[in-house]
Amino acid sequence: MSTTYGTFPGSRPRRLRTTPAMRRMVAEHRLHPADLILPAFVREGATEPVPISAMPGVVQHTRDTLRKAAVEAREAGVSGIMLFGVPEEAKKDGLGTAGTDPDGILQVAIRDVKAEVGDELVIMSDLCLDEYTDHGHCGVLDSEGRVDNDATLERYAEMAQVQADAGVHVVGPSGMMDGQVGVIRDALDQTGHENVSVLAYTAKYASAFYGPFREAVGSSLQGDRKTYQQDPANLRESMRELALDLAEGADMVMVKPALPYLDVLAKIAESVDVPVAAYQISGEYAMVEAAAANGWIDRDRAIMETLTGIKRAGANMILTYWATEAARAVTAA
């Protein structure tokens, strides 16, 4: 009696789902602690961590608690930490000068983390002006209130130098200015920082999911960033940005946000031979935490499912506020 194995009843895919051990053995994608990068905020002058109401469990760190968070991330096996500075409100101005002050909060935080963990954790820094400007935009404004691309590039070159001087391993230019990667690469090379890498925010969309982040960095933004961040409707535009960033010397590229743009992530991952990152942003985090707090979803399973989906789409690295927690969970599994 012959049996047809290519169709039912001979072919039964459920055979490979029968037990946890079987499912683990045949899993096509696995999260590893080294896939994860922890974004962290440090607030100038803070004497205790400041909770971020829209992001339960995430805080604006003091310098001391940031050091502790970096150590915990390293011990959990997380690969990197992305630092964001939150300056005192009085230090914000139209040029974002606190962002290029060698003693500004971000540069101080880089030095703190470097002293604490050395090269055992990849120290990354947000290279953008929005945290430091009184208008909240990612660049310098012209006389008509528009973001001046080329004047902003001059400021980014200065930021790259002071962040590299502070000891950062990777700069992450997130402002979506035309030509930013090339200008930053040149500035680093010309100041003896050839070994500092550039993580290009290649596809950064003008997303509704950034809301909680604005609270996290104390943003002063009025209006929106649609003239420099990408239109959520566009994919080909991202591929053009990708080609430009690679030509300008990007060492790594990123898609941000992650979950609403998995198609973009997959397309980029298939197209390049450099590492690809995805940023699971504040709104993505907040939705899961809020739904879990209401008992609507299983929090731990949802976290791992979203991270696995991002990995499956092609990300080599995932920036997530759950990085340390997820790394511990993966190790314990």
Phi, psi and omega in degrees: 000121183276151177236135176269112186273344183277350179225167176296138012268356181291323180264117182227090180305335182295344177302331182269012179236014193289326184222161176303320180296319178296315181296322178294320183295322186260007179301133182277334181223138180229134171284145176228146179308327182291347176286345196255145177230134183262114170285140182215141181252138176233129186256127180297131177079357182292136177256349173208156182300142180253113180298145175259111191299325182277356181227074183307129180095349179252142184227163162275116186283156160278171177298321181290317182287335174295316177302316180297318179297322179295318178296316180297321178296315179299315181294332178280349180097005177298144184278323189213168175225128179258118187261137175236129178266143177239099184282166172297143185303323183293343182268357177283143175210183185293336182259354182064042187296336177296338180285342178245007175284122179305335178257016174294161189300322181291318180294322176298316180296320177301313180296321179299310183293321179298320179293329184279316187241354177059231180261011182281347176226134178286116182267120181244154180225142174285121180254091183199157184264350192298328179291340191249353181266147179285346177262348174081003178275164185276006181206184179280140180265147175272187185293342179258010177082013178265151178290122181272107186302307189286325175295326178293323179300323178298321179291322179296322178298320177294318180299317180302317182295314183290326177292319177294320177301327181285344175113014182292149176270327185220133172257143181240087178291116188247005188279347180060039171274143176296131177084005188295322183295315181296318179295318180292319178299315179298317181297319178294315183294323183284346180249020175079021182245047182299335184271357175280127183273159176244118172264105184280129170281080189289310181241090179244114188266151175284086193256150173285349187273005178275356188313305182298331179298325180300322175292319185300324181255007179062044186297141176257017188300132168243129183092215182217183184242029186289345179277350177231328172280159190280153177287126180303344181280349193252134173250314180302325178300322178295322179292327175292316176301321179299311181301319180294314181298318179294319179296330181274355174108020178298135177273330180215158180230158185223150170246134183211127355293180182265293191299319179289351186232035179297330177294321178294316179302313181297318180297314180294317181299327179284346192254351189234164174242024173246160178299145182241128178250157171225141182252113174279102197274180189303318181293325176295316177299311185297322180298315180295314181297320181292316179296320179293321180297333178270001179076018184274334179221162173278110187303307186296319178294321180295319178301309183292327179292318179294318180294320178295322178298320178293318177297316181299326180288347174127003181288132170276331182224143180232120171274121182210142179289349176266013191306308184292316178298314182294322179298318178295319181295319179296317180296323182283341185292000000 
